[in-house]
């Protein structure tokens, strides 16, 4: 897939290209007549899983290539004060003292939600795009067997997900050039 030429990491580019080919194969197979509705819906879920994973990989690649950092507040050396110290709004809850440090999230700690919100806040992703990606992520999360599958997964959602993947891949090179 030539649209992935912006990815310098050869292994990642190949993995994404292979995954996109697999997505296309699944998509074509799911359109076959005679398929049970359950088969089609579960295939659509798998396609969305792959699409969202590909989007996440592209966003993480952009994040790393741009040298971005997501920081958070970490609390070290937490100590609980004696019970006579109370907060007037939280009687009975422990009061603590800690050292607050600014820390940087490691790449493996990042998830799609954090990446999307980070890029939205930096104005690299539009609000509508962020909402759509996170909506697809909600559908992806229905693949967890412990989560209820109250949302149907249909052809329209798959087509929308595929359009979003193309949208993200097509705009990724510009995001790599424009470090704010």
PyMOL commands that set and color helices and strands:
alter all, ss='L'
color gray80, all
select helices_A, chain A and resi 2-4+10-30+37-66+107-109+112-121+127-143+155-177
alter helices_A, ss='H'
color red, helices_A
select strands_A, chain A and resi 71-80+96-104
alter strands_A, ss='S'
color yellow, strands_A
deselect
rebuild
show_as cartoon
